[in-house]
């Protein structure tokens, strides 16, 4: 029988019998999750800054990171269809 780690702790680590261990596990899982998200975010930031350094402004970098760090799905076909001009002249 295979059980993922979160379900294992939820099912077999009774809150009444092991309150301190369960509290520790929950905090470690939260710490690991937030560390993973930070590492992923900084990896994307490093890629964007190194690949496009010559053309990025602070606003571009901020918007790019906002897009890469969200879980919202974008309908690019609709966005492109609604734009009358895809490139803004300088």
N, CA, C and O of each residue as an XYZ file, in Angstrom:
360
protein
N       0.838     -1.181      0.000
C       0.000      0.000      0.000
C       0.887      1.250      0.000
O       1.783      1.387      0.833
N       0.627      2.153     -0.940
C       1.374      3.408     -1.015
C       0.521      4.546     -0.494
O      -0.651      4.682     -0.846
N       1.132      5.363      0.354
C       0.458      6.535      0.909
C       1.451      7.682      0.829
O       2.612      7.527      1.207
N       1.000      8.846      0.333
C       1.939      9.968      0.309
C       2.171     10.467      1.740
O       1.397     10.168      2.650
N       3.228     11.216      1.912
C       3.678     11.606      3.248
C       2.627     12.397      4.017
O       2.410     12.154      5.204
N       1.983     13.330      3.351
C       0.975     14.146      4.027
C      -0.186     13.285      4.526
O      -0.650     13.449      5.654
N      -0.651     12.360      3.671
C      -1.746     11.480      4.090
C      -1.313     10.532      5.203
O      -2.101     10.206      6.091
N      -0.061     10.093      5.153
C       0.459      9.226      6.210
C       0.370      9.921      7.565
O      -0.155      9.356      8.524
N       0.885     11.149      7.643
C       0.848     11.875      8.917
C      -0.584     12.167      9.345
O      -0.907     12.098     10.531
N      -1.429     12.490      8.395
C      -2.815     12.803      8.720
C      -3.547     11.557      9.248
O      -4.350     11.648     10.177
N      -3.261     10.405      8.648
C      -3.991      9.193      8.995
C      -3.410      8.458     10.207
O      -4.162      7.960     11.045
N      -2.075      8.388     10.305
C      -1.450      7.538     11.321
C      -0.828      8.287     12.498
O      -0.418      7.666     13.479
N      -0.757      9.593     12.411
C      -0.174     10.368     13.503
C      -1.298     11.084     14.245
O      -1.605     12.245     13.973
N      -1.889     10.381     15.166
C      -3.057     10.872     15.897
C      -2.699     12.122     16.712
O      -1.708     12.144     17.441
N      -3.520     13.145     16.569
C      -3.308     14.414     17.278
C      -3.297     14.215     18.792
O      -2.515     14.861     19.490
N      -4.144     13.341     19.305
C      -4.238     13.135     20.758
C      -3.041     12.360     21.315
O      -2.588     12.631     22.428
N      -2.533     11.403     20.546
C      -1.419     10.591     21.033
C      -0.062     11.242     20.822
O       0.844     11.059     21.635
N       0.090     12.002     19.740
C       1.390     12.587     19.394
C       1.265     14.078     19.080
O       1.579     14.485     17.961
N       0.823     14.894     20.015
C       0.600     16.309     19.696
C       1.881     17.062     19.344
O       1.874     17.871     18.417
N       2.969     16.819     20.051
C       4.212     17.544     19.772
C       4.828     17.120     18.448
O       5.305     17.960     17.685
N       4.820     15.826     18.176
C       5.370     15.334     16.920
C       4.556     15.853     15.740
O       5.111     16.258     14.719
N       3.269     15.838     15.889
C       2.405     16.327     14.803
C       2.626     17.828     14.570
O       2.672     18.275     13.424
N       2.761     18.591     15.632
C       3.019     20.029     15.508
C       4.351     20.268     14.798
O       4.457     21.152     13.948
N       5.360     19.481     15.148
C       6.670     19.595     14.514
C       6.577     19.268     13.021
O       7.127     19.988     12.187
N       5.886     18.190     12.693
C       5.754     17.771     11.293
C       5.046     18.850     10.472
O       5.471     19.163      9.360
N       3.992     19.403     11.004
C       3.250     20.445     10.296
C       4.145     21.655     10.042
O       4.132     22.208      8.942
N       4.914     22.070     11.030
C       5.787     23.232     10.840
C       6.891     22.944      9.832
O       7.252     23.816      9.041
N       7.433     21.721      9.853
C       8.481     21.353      8.888
C       7.935     21.294      7.467
O       8.601     21.720      6.523
N       6.730     20.769      7.318
C       6.133     20.712      5.985
C       5.873     22.121      5.453
O       6.095     22.388      4.272
N       5.411     23.010      6.303
C       5.177     24.390      5.881
C       6.493     25.072      5.526
O       6.568     25.814      4.547
N       7.521     24.822      6.314
C       8.835     25.409      6.046
C       9.389     24.907      4.719
O       9.905     25.698      3.929
N       9.291     23.616      4.464
C       9.774     23.057      3.215
C       9.014     23.632      2.031
O       9.617     23.964      1.010
N       7.694     23.753      2.158
C       6.884     24.293      1.064
C       7.244     25.722      0.746
O       7.370     26.073     -0.427
N       7.415     26.564      1.759
C       7.760     27.956      1.495
C       9.189     28.082      0.979
O       9.461     28.947      0.146
N      10.104     27.245      1.448
C      11.477     27.268      0.924
C      11.483     26.871     -0.541
O      12.196     27.474     -1.343
N      10.700     25.869     -0.898
C      10.607     25.430     -2.289
C      10.092     26.559     -3.169
O      10.633     26.798     -4.249
N       9.040     27.264     -2.717
C       8.488     28.360     -3.511
C       9.487     29.502     -3.672
O       9.578     30.097     -4.746
N      10.236     29.811     -2.619
C      11.247     30.865     -2.710
C      12.352     30.479     -3.682
O      12.766     31.295     -4.505
N      12.830     29.246     -3.595
C      13.880     28.783     -4.504
C      13.396     28.839     -5.945
O      14.137     29.254     -6.836
N      12.171     28.427     -6.174
C      11.609     28.436     -7.518
C      11.503     29.875     -8.032
O      11.829     30.146     -9.188
N      11.055     30.783     -7.187
C      10.914     32.187     -7.570
C      12.267     32.802     -7.917
O      12.398     33.462     -8.948
N      13.285     32.591     -7.063
C      14.590     33.175     -7.327
C      15.263     32.549     -8.539
O      16.041     33.213     -9.224
N      14.980     31.296     -8.811
C      15.494     30.660    -10.017
C      14.925     31.341    -11.260
O      15.651     31.611    -12.217
N      13.619     31.615    -11.237
C      12.985     32.305    -12.365
C      13.524     33.722    -12.506
O      13.746     34.197    -13.619
N      13.735     34.396    -11.384
C      14.267     35.749    -11.426
C      15.669     35.750    -12.016
O      15.993     36.608    -12.837
N      16.504     34.799    -11.607
C      17.856     34.711    -12.152
C      17.851     34.460    -13.641
O      18.647     35.050    -14.370
N      16.964     33.591    -14.107
C      16.858     33.319    -15.533
C      16.460     34.573    -16.293
O      17.065     34.904    -17.313
N      15.446     35.272    -15.800
C      14.968     36.469    -16.495
C      16.039     37.550    -16.532
O      16.237     38.199    -17.558
N      16.723     37.739    -15.419
C      17.729     38.794    -15.372
C      18.922     38.476    -16.259
O      19.470     39.381    -16.889
N      19.341     37.216    -16.327
C      20.516     36.891    -17.130
C      20.188     36.841    -18.613
O      21.001     37.265    -19.434
N      19.022     36.335    -18.973
C      18.681     36.175    -20.378
C      18.299     37.492    -21.053
O      18.575     37.696    -22.236
N      17.675     38.366    -20.305
C      17.140     39.588    -20.914
C      17.675     40.865    -20.264
O      17.022     41.907    -20.324
N      18.825     40.797    -19.660
C      19.346     41.926    -18.892
C      19.346     43.233    -19.681
O      19.015     44.281    -19.125
N      19.708     43.196    -20.955
C      19.857     44.441    -21.709
C      18.539     45.125    -22.027
O      18.534     46.320    -22.324
N      17.420     44.410    -21.976
C      16.147     45.027    -22.344
C      15.151     45.139    -21.191
O      14.061     45.680    -21.377
N      15.500     44.645    -20.017
C      14.561     44.667    -18.892
C      14.611     45.968    -18.107
O      15.684     46.464    -17.763
N      13.445     46.503    -17.834
C      13.343     47.609    -16.880
C      12.849     47.010    -15.567
O      12.476     45.837    -15.520
N      12.844     47.797    -14.519
C      12.321     47.311    -13.245
C      10.861     46.877    -13.376
O      10.438     45.889    -12.775
N      10.103     47.627    -14.165
C       8.690     47.287    -14.356
C       8.543     45.954    -15.093
O       7.704     45.129    -14.731
N       9.363     45.749    -16.130
C       9.323     44.476    -16.863
C       9.652     43.310    -15.931
O       8.967     42.287    -15.934
N      10.701     43.474    -15.139
C      11.118     42.404    -14.236
C      10.016     42.087    -13.230
O       9.704     40.920    -12.991
N       9.432     43.119    -12.647
C       8.350     42.913    -11.679
C       7.150     42.215    -12.298
O       6.593     41.291    -11.705
N       6.746     42.654    -13.494
C       5.596     42.031    -14.161
C       5.902     40.604    -14.584
O       5.049     39.724    -14.461
N       7.106     40.367    -15.079
C       7.493     39.021    -15.487
C       7.494     38.057    -14.320
O       7.024     36.926    -14.446
N       8.013     38.490    -13.196
C       8.030     37.628    -12.017
C       6.627     37.400    -11.469
O       6.325     36.321    -10.958
N       5.780     38.398    -11.572
C       4.400     38.236    -11.128
C       3.703     37.164    -11.975
O       2.964     36.331    -11.451
N       3.947     37.197    -13.276
C       3.331     36.214    -14.171
C       3.886     34.817    -13.917
O       3.124     33.850    -13.887
N       5.205     34.693    -13.735
C       5.787     33.359    -13.568
C       5.512     32.755    -12.197
O       5.622     31.540    -12.030
N       5.158     33.575    -11.216
C       4.943     33.029     -9.876
C       3.471     32.811     -9.540
O       3.150     32.444     -8.410
N       2.578     33.028    -10.487
C       1.159     32.818    -10.232
C       0.708     31.473    -10.797
O       1.331     30.927    -11.707
N      -0.358     30.962    -10.256
C      -0.913     29.715    -10.775
C      -2.115     29.975    -11.679
O      -2.766     29.035    -12.134
N      -2.409     31.239    -11.940
C      -3.531     31.603    -12.800
C      -3.164     31.295    -14.249
O      -2.081     31.656    -14.709
N      -4.050     30.640    -14.952
C      -3.829     30.321    -16.362
C      -4.282     31.495    -17.219
O      -5.362     32.047    -17.009
N      -3.448     31.875    -18.188
C      -3.736     33.012    -19.057
C      -4.126     32.495    -20.440
O      -3.479     31.597    -20.979
N      -5.170     33.057    -20.999
C      -5.592     32.733    -22.352
C      -4.853     33.684    -23.299
O      -5.352     34.765    -23.610
N      -3.662     33.276    -23.754
C      -2.828     34.157    -24.570
C      -3.470     34.496    -25.906
O      -3.305     35.612    -26.398
N      -4.189     33.569    -26.496
C      -4.860     33.861    -27.768
C      -5.827     35.033    -27.609
O      -5.879     35.917    -28.464
N      -6.585     35.040    -26.527
C      -7.535     36.125    -26.280
C      -6.804     37.440    -26.026
O      -7.225     38.485    -26.523
N      -5.721     37.402    -25.262
C      -4.953     38.618    -24.978
C      -4.404     39.204    -26.269
O      -4.484     40.413    -26.487
N      -3.845     38.356    -27.126
C      -3.262     38.829    -28.389
C      -4.344     39.353    -29.318
O      -4.146     40.368    -29.987
N      -5.479     38.681    -29.367
C      -6.588     39.141    -30.213
C      -7.067     40.533    -29.792
O      -7.444     41.338    -30.644
N      -7.055     40.820    -28.502
C      -7.565     42.098    -27.995
C      -6.560     43.244    -28.091
O      -6.923     44.399    -27.869
N      -5.306     42.943    -28.418
C      -4.292     43.994    -28.532
C      -4.265     44.501    -29.959
O      -4.160     43.709    -30.896
N      -4.360     45.820    -30.141
C      -4.283     46.382    -31.487
C      -2.822     46.566    -31.902
O      -2.508     46.520    -33.092
N      -1.938     46.773    -30.942
C      -0.524     46.961    -31.245
C       0.263     46.119    -30.232
O       0.181     46.368    -29.029
N       1.022     45.127    -30.708
C       1.753     44.236    -29.826
C       3.074     44.817    -29.362
O       3.615     44.378    -28.348
N       3.604     45.794    -30.081
C       4.891     46.385    -29.696
C       4.699     47.895    -29.577
O       4.225     48.549    -30.506
N       5.068     48.427    -28.440
C       4.962     49.863    -28.213
C       6.240     50.522    -28.695
O       7.332     50.149    -28.266
N       6.115     51.503    -29.589
C       7.292     52.202    -30.100
C       7.921     53.041    -29.011
O       7.232     53.538    -28.120
N       9.223     53.196    -29.083
C       9.952     53.959    -28.068
C       9.955     55.406    -28.397
O      10.522     56.207    -27.654
